[in-house]
């Protein structure tokens, strides 16, 4: 089922701003409840004292975490939108076919969860005909609920989010994410891009998973985020949060971003062109 969006004149004279349909607003409320319930299931399994001894322990605990969260998410989200398909391949980089898709990471930051660290969450995004229309990130540690609705802004616990007002890259906090695998020299590009950004930004960090630094861009704490070969469930929610908070999201070369793109760059509008100039030459 496709929901038609109306538009309203933008406040800055640019393209019209979509107005979120009432149906999507109601859907967002339901997704918040579902993500919160899945977060509770994970919180019951979480311990700050967790210290896995090796990969087998990590994968065993991580698999059990995912199963506990999906046991909540899959039936309830499917009941909400029976015609929506599920994106289950976390290495998906192709353009999504038309229609609705649930893009879910049942334990975003699972490696943190199994190590007793606080940065883990449940992320749910709904992509409709190539556009992310709603997103929820529920972070039980800290009782944080990030939400975004296309055309209706991004919020943290109901408070509107806004990207940084910085206009100079040399004052920026820039963050990149680690790719899932070395695909055609991706690790080389990550290293070269960090070196290039170190020469231009105030502070450069590398972080896993992608969702959290993207949320910080939406909230104005970080200023630049970029990643090669991103996993769609890790960036779909964050991309909508950033654009709805007034930011710009493209591919690293400055061309339009869409779900399945092989790179992503997110900044406040004034920092976009400078970031592209730094990163685009790295191929």
Order of alpha helices (4+ residues) and beta strands (2+ residues): beta-beta-alpha-alpha-beta-beta-alpha-beta-beta-beta-beta-beta-beta-alpha-beta-alpha-beta-alpha-beta-beta-alpha
